[in-house]
Amino acid sequence: QEQLVESGGGLVQPGGSLRLTCASSGSIGVVNAMGWFRQVAGKERDLVSADTRSGNTYYADSVKGRFTISRDNAKNTVYLQMNSLKPEDTAVYYCYADAYSDGWSRRYWGQGTQVNVSS
């Protein structure tokens, strides 16, 4: 079953860094946008960052200047480098990929990885 597999979450102190990785475990077609959402328990899932494949990137205002998204198109892998982490960055982070195959477009999701920023 095609899916996205995430890694890199964990516990870090304020001011620290983490790098999240999200890779496709199988063939999911032609991938267009890839990116990251995050969700705090009891709240909606919010878009953190996205990359459109053509070089356009998006960052939520709360992470601009601290987070960097990048991707390896040959491997259908997206990364999120998170620096200067703050306690309010604590959340479950979900990656996604918008892919096209056999005439259909769909969004794939990762399983989620927990990021805890605490001293």
Phi, psi and omega per residue, in radians:
Q1 nan 2.247 3.133
E2 -1.174 2.421 3.089
Q3 -2.827 2.979 3.063
L4 -1.868 2.374 -3.116
V5 -2.014 2.162 -3.108
E6 -1.786 2.677 3.026
S7 -2.686 2.868 3.015
G8 1.901 -0.114 3.122
G9 -1.266 3.057 3.104
G10 2.733 -2.866 -3.131
L11 -1.801 2.287 -3.140
V12 -2.488 2.640 3.106
Q13 -1.379 2.698 3.053
P14 -0.924 2.385 -3.079
G15 1.585 -0.180 -3.122
G16 -1.449 -3.058 -3.080
S17 -2.297 2.645 2.981
L18 -2.486 2.685 3.054
R19 -2.181 2.072 3.094
L20 -1.635 2.494 3.107
T21 -2.204 2.460 3.114
C22 -2.392 2.083 -3.082
A23 -2.240 2.559 3.070
S24 -1.329 2.352 -3.141
S25 -1.591 -0.042 3.137
G26 -2.789 -2.987 -3.141
S27 -1.423 2.122 -3.135
I28 -2.071 0.180 3.104
G29 1.687 -2.765 3.129
V30 -1.471 2.090 -3.066
V31 -1.637 2.250 3.063
N32 -1.728 -1.807 -3.113
A33 -1.311 2.531 2.987
M34 -2.346 2.687 -3.140
G35 -3.110 -2.895 -3.050
W36 -2.378 2.366 2.945
F37 -1.956 2.896 2.970
R38 -2.467 2.684 -3.070
Q39 -2.489 2.278 3.018
V40 -1.754 2.479 -3.087
A41 -0.900 2.259 3.107
G42 1.483 0.007 3.142
K43 -2.147 2.940 3.138
E44 -1.270 2.766 3.052
R45 -1.370 2.184 -3.079
D46 -1.922 2.481 3.078
L47 -1.276 2.233 3.126
V48 -1.726 -0.856 -3.085
S49 -2.777 2.639 3.131
A50 -2.576 2.689 3.107
D51 -2.324 2.209 -3.017
T52 -1.550 0.099 -3.090
R53 1.385 -0.570 3.137
S54 -1.461 0.031 3.087
G55 1.902 -0.137 3.108
N56 -1.444 2.368 3.120
T57 -2.213 2.711 3.111
Y58 -2.264 2.449 3.016
Y59 -2.334 2.398 2.993
A60 -1.117 2.595 -3.104
D61 -0.982 -0.589 -3.053
S62 -1.217 -0.276 -3.094
V63 -2.065 -0.066 -3.124
K64 -1.006 2.350 -3.138
G65 1.491 -0.189 -3.124
R66 -2.041 -0.613 -3.111
F67 -1.857 2.569 3.082
T68 -2.358 2.216 3.090
I69 -1.719 2.503 3.053
S70 -2.610 2.912 -3.111
R71 -2.666 2.751 3.049
D72 -2.049 1.773 -3.052
N73 -1.134 -0.569 -3.134
A74 -1.134 -0.479 -3.096
K75 -1.879 0.039 -3.053
N76 0.851 0.865 -3.105
T77 -2.154 2.421 3.104
V78 -2.202 2.533 -3.106
Y79 -2.138 2.686 3.002
L80 -2.356 1.877 3.074
Q81 -1.524 2.109 -3.086
M82 -2.021 2.007 3.134
N83 -2.008 2.869 3.122
S84 0.850 0.842 -3.057
L85 -1.135 2.550 -3.131
K86 -2.103 2.728 3.099
P87 -0.950 -0.565 -3.137
E88 -1.272 -0.097 3.027
D89 -1.448 -0.118 3.124
T90 -1.079 2.186 -3.087
A91 -3.110 3.019 2.908
V92 -1.599 2.215 -3.113
Y93 -1.777 2.260 -3.141
Y94 -2.069 2.269 3.025
C95 -1.638 2.807 3.079
Y96 -2.507 2.797 3.048
A97 -2.496 2.244 3.052
D98 -1.653 2.019 -3.020
A99 -2.219 2.714 -3.126
Y100 -2.163 2.232 -3.139
S101 -2.708 2.362 3.076
D102 0.935 0.672 3.088
G103 1.451 0.032 -3.100
W104 -2.109 2.504 3.010
S105 -1.915 2.433 3.078
R106 -2.623 2.830 3.092
R107 -1.863 2.228 3.052
Y108 -1.752 2.581 -3.139
W109 -2.167 2.583 2.957
G110 -1.412 3.012 -3.067
Q111 -1.413 -0.207 -3.122
G112 1.670 2.469 3.082
T113 -2.367 2.358 -3.054
Q114 -1.462 2.295 3.024
V115 -2.065 2.148 3.108
N116 -2.089 2.149 3.107
V117 -1.987 1.906 -3.049
S118 -2.751 2.589 3.064
S119 -1.644 nan nan
